[in-house]
Amino acid sequence: MVNKLIIIYREYGKRIFVTLMLVLICAISFYMSDQMWSTYIKKDLEIRYKYDAYNINPYDINKITFSVGSKYQEQKDMLEELSDIEGISAYGLMSGTNIQMDSTKELIDCIVSDAALIQMCNTGITSDIYVKAKEEWQGCELVWLGSSYKGKINIGDKCLINGIDAVIAGFLKDDARWLTNSSVSIGKYDLSSTALVFTDNYKRFDWGESLEFTTPVYYITDYKDNEIIKRSINEYQVEKGIRAGITNEGEELRKNIEDNAITDDKTFVASVLLYAIAIVAVSAVTIIECLINKRDYAVFIINGISRRAVYFMIVVKNALLICVPAVVVWVYRQWKIFHGIIPHNNEFASELSYMATKMSHCVYVPAMMLVQAVLMISISCLIPIIYLHKRNIADLMEK
């Protein structure tokens, strides 16, 4: 094995300039691939996460977002209008705050939502569960904790939400998710370490009137009636002078998927082109080298080195030429993204962004680059190996 590596090293030495050029071409190709795959997969994971948060058809969910200069009265008027529109099955508000446990004084991030929106997201809490909990814990607001608190906090434990008495009514499912917006943000990408409060009296938690700010309003309606209801709401906005925009969750999700289409990305086209150039370059050099060194290969075989060993040397030589730049590029990109080889959440906007980036570049990108490297090695070695396999010693010894 050592002798084979020495022979490979000498082969590199014979064509040092060509070797360096091929290494550079491979490095550029893998850099473009790394950049393209990490960006695409990260966005795809974020889209999939958001899709998994829905418990109903996302096309049935609409969000009304008020402009920066909107007054609280505009939000109040909008809620009154939604209550009068036929076809809207549920509507409400949500916001972020925290709860304080009576026993430990621990503060836990919390999302407060109108109980009307209970079926909107994937939490494991149904209307029946909510009704039964209300009957059991009358007079208290109901809190469901993330799954990470199981065994640490008990059902029935008391807590406070902005000074309001509340009780732990249960725990969310392991993969519970909820939508986020300008007024709702959570530390993790799921609800495992977050509390969720459903209430029939959201006004108790609504600080918008006293602080003069608005929060997005969600409403649920059958998608086939969406345009009619949207037109009605827009007409009401014009009449009342309300400044707000309406977005449909399903349409936004579809737009994000279309915007992330990899085949429409110029980086993808450039990456494929550079990858093809790298394959052609390595293959061409390998074929030319095989023709030039065929007498050397014949001498190896005459001196007892098997044909398979000769094929193995060709494969190893190209594998090193291709894999070393791939590894160096991945390490460089890893350091650039995470400021270190080991991923850590330092400058990411959210836990979701960090999770998606880590999964993308630490799991999926290495797998894709491995597939590309194996394919490149296979293609570049195929013709030289077939050529040598079909020639006898006499043919190889000819000048």
Secondary structure as a PSIPRED ss2 file (coil, helix, strand):
# PSIPRED VFORMAT (PSIPRED V4.0)

   1 M C   1.000  0.000  0.000
   2 V H   0.000  1.000  0.000
   3 N H   0.000  1.000  0.000
   4 K H   0.000  1.000  0.000
   5 L H   0.000  1.000  0.000
   6 I H   0.000  1.000  0.000
   7 I H   0.000  1.000  0.000
   8 I H   0.000  1.000  0.000
   9 Y H   0.000  1.000  0.000
  10 R H   0.000  1.000  0.000
  11 E H   0.000  1.000  0.000
  12 Y H   0.000  1.000  0.000
  13 G H   0.000  1.000  0.000
  14 K H   0.000  1.000  0.000
  15 R C   1.000  0.000  0.000
  16 I H   0.000  1.000  0.000
  17 F H   0.000  1.000  0.000
  18 V H   0.000  1.000  0.000
  19 T H   0.000  1.000  0.000
  20 L H   0.000  1.000  0.000
  21 M H   0.000  1.000  0.000
  22 L H   0.000  1.000  0.000
  23 V H   0.000  1.000  0.000
  24 L H   0.000  1.000  0.000
  25 I H   0.000  1.000  0.000
  26 C H   0.000  1.000  0.000
  27 A H   0.000  1.000  0.000
  28 I H   0.000  1.000  0.000
  29 S H   0.000  1.000  0.000
  30 F H   0.000  1.000  0.000
  31 Y H   0.000  1.000  0.000
  32 M H   0.000  1.000  0.000
  33 S H   0.000  1.000  0.000
  34 D H   0.000  1.000  0.000
  35 Q H   0.000  1.000  0.000
  36 M H   0.000  1.000  0.000
  37 W H   0.000  1.000  0.000
  38 S H   0.000  1.000  0.000
  39 T H   0.000  1.000  0.000
  40 Y H   0.000  1.000  0.000
  41 I H   0.000  1.000  0.000
  42 K H   0.000  1.000  0.000
  43 K H   0.000  1.000  0.000
  44 D H   0.000  1.000  0.000
  45 L H   0.000  1.000  0.000
  46 E H   0.000  1.000  0.000
  47 I H   0.000  1.000  0.000
  48 R H   0.000  1.000  0.000
  49 Y H   0.000  1.000  0.000
  50 K H   0.000  1.000  0.000
  51 Y H   0.000  1.000  0.000
  52 D H   0.000  1.000  0.000
  53 A H   0.000  1.000  0.000
  54 Y E   0.000  0.000  1.000
  55 N C   1.000  0.000  0.000
  56 I C   1.000  0.000  0.000
  57 N C   1.000  0.000  0.000
  58 P H   0.000  1.000  0.000
  59 Y H   0.000  1.000  0.000
  60 D H   0.000  1.000  0.000
  61 I E   0.000  0.000  1.000
  62 N E   0.000  0.000  1.000
  63 K E   0.000  0.000  1.000
  64 I E   0.000  0.000  1.000
  65 T E   0.000  0.000  1.000
  66 F E   0.000  0.000  1.000
  67 S C   1.000  0.000  0.000
  68 V C   1.000  0.000  0.000
  69 G C   1.000  0.000  0.000
  70 S C   1.000  0.000  0.000
  71 K C   1.000  0.000  0.000
  72 Y H   0.000  1.000  0.000
  73 Q H   0.000  1.000  0.000
  74 E H   0.000  1.000  0.000
  75 Q H   0.000  1.000  0.000
  76 K H   0.000  1.000  0.000
  77 D H   0.000  1.000  0.000
  78 M H   0.000  1.000  0.000
  79 L H   0.000  1.000  0.000
  80 E H   0.000  1.000  0.000
  81 E H   0.000  1.000  0.000
  82 L H   0.000  1.000  0.000
  83 S H   0.000  1.000  0.000
  84 D H   0.000  1.000  0.000
  85 I C   1.000  0.000  0.000
  86 E C   1.000  0.000  0.000
  87 G C   1.000  0.000  0.000
  88 I E   0.000  0.000  1.000
  89 S E   0.000  0.000  1.000
  90 A E   0.000  0.000  1.000
  91 Y E   0.000  0.000  1.000
  92 G E   0.000  0.000  1.000
  93 L E   0.000  0.000  1.000
  94 M E   0.000  0.000  1.000
  95 S E   0.000  0.000  1.000
  96 G E   0.000  0.000  1.000
  97 T E   0.000  0.000  1.000
  98 N E   0.000  0.000  1.000
  99 I E   0.000  0.000  1.000
 100 Q E   0.000  0.000  1.000
 101 M E   0.000  0.000  1.000
 102 D C   1.000  0.000  0.000
 103 S C   1.000  0.000  0.000
 104 T C   1.000  0.000  0.000
 105 K C   1.000  0.000  0.000
 106 E C   1.000  0.000  0.000
 107 L E   0.000  0.000  1.000
 108 I E   0.000  0.000  1.000
 109 D E   0.000  0.000  1.000
 110 C E   0.000  0.000  1.000
 111 I E   0.000  0.000  1.000
 112 V E   0.000  0.000  1.000
 113 S E   0.000  0.000  1.000
 114 D E   0.000  0.000  1.000
 115 A H   0.000  1.000  0.000
 116 A H   0.000  1.000  0.000
 117 L H   0.000  1.000  0.000
 118 I C   1.000  0.000  0.000
 119 Q C   1.000  0.000  0.000
 120 M C   1.000  0.000  0.000
 121 C E   0.000  0.000  1.000
 122 N C   1.000  0.000  0.000
 123 T C   1.000  0.000  0.000
 124 G C   1.000  0.000  0.000
 125 I C   1.000  0.000  0.000
 126 T C   1.000  0.000  0.000
 127 S H   0.000  1.000  0.000
 128 D H   0.000  1.000  0.000
 129 I H   0.000  1.000  0.000
 130 Y H   0.000  1.000  0.000
 131 V H   0.000  1.000  0.000
 132 K H   0.000  1.000  0.000
 133 A H   0.000  1.000  0.000
 134 K H   0.000  1.000  0.000
 135 E H   0.000  1.000  0.000
 136 E H   0.000  1.000  0.000
 137 W C   1.000  0.000  0.000
 138 Q C   1.000  0.000  0.000
 139 G C   1.000  0.000  0.000
 140 C C   1.000  0.000  0.000
 141 E E   0.000  0.000  1.000
 142 L E   0.000  0.000  1.000
 143 V E   0.000  0.000  1.000
 144 W E   0.000  0.000  1.000
 145 L E   0.000  0.000  1.000
 146 G C   1.000  0.000  0.000
 147 S H   0.000  1.000  0.000
 148 S H   0.000  1.000  0.000
 149 Y H   0.000  1.000  0.000
 150 K E   0.000  0.000  1.000
 151 G C   1.000  0.000  0.000
 152 K C   1.000  0.000  0.000
 153 I E   0.000  0.000  1.000
 154 N C   1.000  0.000  0.000
 155 I C   1.000  0.000  0.000
 156 G C   1.000  0.000  0.000
 157 D C   1.000  0.000  0.000
 158 K E   0.000  0.000  1.000
 159 C E   0.000  0.000  1.000
 160 L E   0.000  0.000  1.000
 161 I E   0.000  0.000  1.000
 162 N C   1.000  0.000  0.000
 163 G C   1.000  0.000  0.000
 164 I E   0.000  0.000  1.000
 165 D E   0.000  0.000  1.000
 166 A E   0.000  0.000  1.000
 167 V E   0.000  0.000  1.000
 168 I E   0.000  0.000  1.000
 169 A E   0.000  0.000  1.000
 170 G E   0.000  0.000  1.000
 171 F E   0.000  0.000  1.000
 172 L C   1.000  0.000  0.000
 173 K C   1.000  0.000  0.000
 174 D C   1.000  0.000  0.000
 175 D C   1.000  0.000  0.000
 176 A C   1.000  0.000  0.000
 177 R C   1.000  0.000  0.000
 178 W C   1.000  0.000  0.000
 179 L C   1.000  0.000  0.000
 180 T C   1.000  0.000  0.000
 181 N E   0.000  0.000  1.000
 182 S C   1.000  0.000  0.000
 183 S C   1.000  0.000  0.000
 184 V E   0.000  0.000  1.000
 185 S C   1.000  0.000  0.000
 186 I C   1.000  0.000  0.000
 187 G C   1.000  0.000  0.000
 188 K C   1.000  0.000  0.000
 189 Y C   1.000  0.000  0.000
 190 D C   1.000  0.000  0.000
 191 L C   1.000  0.000  0.000
 192 S C   1.000  0.000  0.000
 193 S C   1.000  0.000  0.000
 194 T C   1.000  0.000  0.000
 195 A E   0.000  0.000  1.000
 196 L E   0.000  0.000  1.000
 197 V E   0.000  0.000  1.000
 198 F E   0.000  0.000  1.000
 199 T E   0.000  0.000  1.000
 200 D C   1.000  0.000  0.000
 201 N C   1.000  0.000  0.000
 202 Y H   0.000  1.000  0.000
 203 K H   0.000  1.000  0.000
 204 R H   0.000  1.000  0.000
 205 F H   0.000  1.000  0.000
 206 D C   1.000  0.000  0.000
 207 W C   1.000  0.000  0.000
 208 G H   0.000  1.000  0.000
 209 E H   0.000  1.000  0.000
 210 S H   0.000  1.000  0.000
 211 L H   0.000  1.000  0.000
 212 E C   1.000  0.000  0.000
 213 F C   1.000  0.000  0.000
 214 T C   1.000  0.000  0.000
 215 T C   1.000  0.000  0.000
 216 P C   1.000  0.000  0.000
 217 V E   0.000  0.000  1.000
 218 Y E   0.000  0.000  1.000
 219 Y E   0.000  0.000  1.000
 220 I E   0.000  0.000  1.000
 221 T E   0.000  0.000  1.000
 222 D C   1.000  0.000  0.000
 223 Y H   0.000  1.000  0.000
 224 K H   0.000  1.000  0.000
 225 D H   0.000  1.000  0.000
 226 N H   0.000  1.000  0.000
 227 E H   0.000  1.000  0.000
 228 I H   0.000  1.000  0.000
 229 I H   0.000  1.000  0.000
 230 K H   0.000  1.000  0.000
 231 R H   0.000  1.000  0.000
 232 S H   0.000  1.000  0.000
 233 I H   0.000  1.000  0.000
 234 N H   0.000  1.000  0.000
 235 E H   0.000  1.000  0.000
 236 Y H   0.000  1.000  0.000
 237 Q H   0.000  1.000  0.000
 238 V H   0.000  1.000  0.000
 239 E H   0.000  1.000  0.000
 240 K H   0.000  1.000  0.000
 241 G C   1.000  0.000  0.000
 242 I C   1.000  0.000  0.000
 243 R C   1.000  0.000  0.000
 244 A E   0.000  0.000  1.000
 245 G E   0.000  0.000  1.000
 246 I E   0.000  0.000  1.000
 247 T E   0.000  0.000  1.000
 248 N E   0.000  0.000  1.000
 249 E H   0.000  1.000  0.000
 250 G H   0.000  1.000  0.000
 251 E H   0.000  1.000  0.000
 252 E H   0.000  1.000  0.000
 253 L H   0.000  1.000  0.000
 254 R H   0.000  1.000  0.000
 255 K H   0.000  1.000  0.000
 256 N H   0.000  1.000  0.000
 257 I H   0.000  1.000  0.000
 258 E H   0.000  1.000  0.000
 259 D H   0.000  1.000  0.000
 260 N C   1.000  0.000  0.000
 261 A C   1.000  0.000  0.000
 262 I H   0.000  1.000  0.000
 263 T H   0.000  1.000  0.000
 264 D H   0.000  1.000  0.000
 265 D C   1.000  0.000  0.000
 266 K H   0.000  1.000  0.000
 267 T H   0.000  1.000  0.000
 268 F H   0.000  1.000  0.000
 269 V H   0.000  1.000  0.000
 270 A H   0.000  1.000  0.000
 271 S H   0.000  1.000  0.000
 272 V H   0.000  1.000  0.000
 273 L H   0.000  1.000  0.000
 274 L H   0.000  1.000  0.000
 275 Y H   0.000  1.000  0.000
 276 A H   0.000  1.000  0.000
 277 I H   0.000  1.000  0.000
 278 A H   0.000  1.000  0.000
 279 I H   0.000  1.000  0.000
 280 V H   0.000  1.000  0.000
 281 A H   0.000  1.000  0.000
 282 V H   0.000  1.000  0.000
 283 S H   0.000  1.000  0.000
 284 A H   0.000  1.000  0.000
 285 V H   0.000  1.000  0.000
 286 T H   0.000  1.000  0.000
 287 I H   0.000  1.000  0.000
 288 I H   0.000  1.000  0.000
 289 E H   0.000  1.000  0.000
 290 C H   0.000  1.000  0.000
 291 L H   0.000  1.000  0.000
 292 I H   0.000  1.000  0.000
 293 N C   1.000  0.000  0.000
 294 K H   0.000  1.000  0.000
 295 R H   0.000  1.000  0.000
 296 D H   0.000  1.000  0.000
 297 Y H   0.000  1.000  0.000
 298 A H   0.000  1.000  0.000
 299 V H   0.000  1.000  0.000
 300 F H   0.000  1.000  0.000
 301 I H   0.000  1.000  0.000
 302 I H   0.000  1.000  0.000
 303 N C   1.000  0.000  0.000
 304 G C   1.000  0.000  0.000
 305 I C   1.000  0.000  0.000
 306 S C   1.000  0.000  0.000
 307 R H   0.000  1.000  0.000
 308 R H   0.000  1.000  0.000
 309 A H   0.000  1.000  0.000
 310 V H   0.000  1.000  0.000
 311 Y H   0.000  1.000  0.000
 312 F H   0.000  1.000  0.000
 313 M H   0.000  1.000  0.000
 314 I H   0.000  1.000  0.000
 315 V H   0.000  1.000  0.000
 316 V H   0.000  1.000  0.000
 317 K H   0.000  1.000  0.000
 318 N H   0.000  1.000  0.000
 319 A H   0.000  1.000  0.000
 320 L H   0.000  1.000  0.000
 321 L H   0.000  1.000  0.000
 322 I H   0.000  1.000  0.000
 323 C H   0.000  1.000  0.000
 324 V H   0.000  1.000  0.000
 325 P H   0.000  1.000  0.000
 326 A H   0.000  1.000  0.000
 327 V H   0.000  1.000  0.000
 328 V H   0.000  1.000  0.000
 329 V H   0.000  1.000  0.000
 330 W H   0.000  1.000  0.000
 331 V H   0.000  1.000  0.000
 332 Y H   0.000  1.000  0.000
 333 R H   0.000  1.000  0.000
 334 Q H   0.000  1.000  0.000
 335 W H   0.000  1.000  0.000
 336 K H   0.000  1.000  0.000
 337 I H   0.000  1.000  0.000
 338 F H   0.000  1.000  0.000
 339 H C   1.000  0.000  0.000
 340 G C   1.000  0.000  0.000
 341 I C   1.000  0.000  0.000
 342 I C   1.000  0.000  0.000
 343 P C   1.000  0.000  0.000
 344 H C   1.000  0.000  0.000
 345 N C   1.000  0.000  0.000
 346 N C   1.000  0.000  0.000
 347 E C   1.000  0.000  0.000
 348 F C   1.000  0.000  0.000
 349 A C   1.000  0.000  0.000
 350 S C   1.000  0.000  0.000
 351 E H   0.000  1.000  0.000
 352 L H   0.000  1.000  0.000
 353 S H   0.000  1.000  0.000
 354 Y H   0.000  1.000  0.000
 355 M H   0.000  1.000  0.000
 356 A H   0.000  1.000  0.000
 357 T H   0.000  1.000  0.000
 358 K H   0.000  1.000  0.000
 359 M H   0.000  1.000  0.000
 360 S H   0.000  1.000  0.000
 361 H H   0.000  1.000  0.000
 362 C H   0.000  1.000  0.000
 363 V H   0.000  1.000  0.000
 364 Y H   0.000  1.000  0.000
 365 V H   0.000  1.000  0.000
 366 P H   0.000  1.000  0.000
 367 A H   0.000  1.000  0.000
 368 M H   0.000  1.000  0.000
 369 M H   0.000  1.000  0.000
 370 L H   0.000  1.000  0.000
 371 V H   0.000  1.000  0.000
 372 Q H   0.000  1.000  0.000
 373 A H   0.000  1.000  0.000
 374 V H   0.000  1.000  0.000
 375 L H   0.000  1.000  0.000
 376 M H   0.000  1.000  0.000
 377 I H   0.000  1.000  0.000
 378 S H   0.000  1.000  0.000
 379 I H   0.000  1.000  0.000
 380 S H   0.000  1.000  0.000
 381 C H   0.000  1.000  0.000
 382 L H   0.000  1.000  0.000
 383 I H   0.000  1.000  0.000
 384 P H   0.000  1.000  0.000
 385 I H   0.000  1.000  0.000
 386 I H   0.000  1.000  0.000
 387 Y H   0.000  1.000  0.000
 388 L H   0.000  1.000  0.000
 389 H H   0.000  1.000  0.000
 390 K C   1.000  0.000  0.000
 391 R C   1.000  0.000  0.000
 392 N C   1.000  0.000  0.000
 393 I H   0.000  1.000  0.000
 394 A H   0.000  1.000  0.000
 395 D H   0.000  1.000  0.000
 396 L H   0.000  1.000  0.000
 397 M H   0.000  1.000  0.000
 398 E C   1.000  0.000  0.000
 399 K C   1.000  0.000  0.000
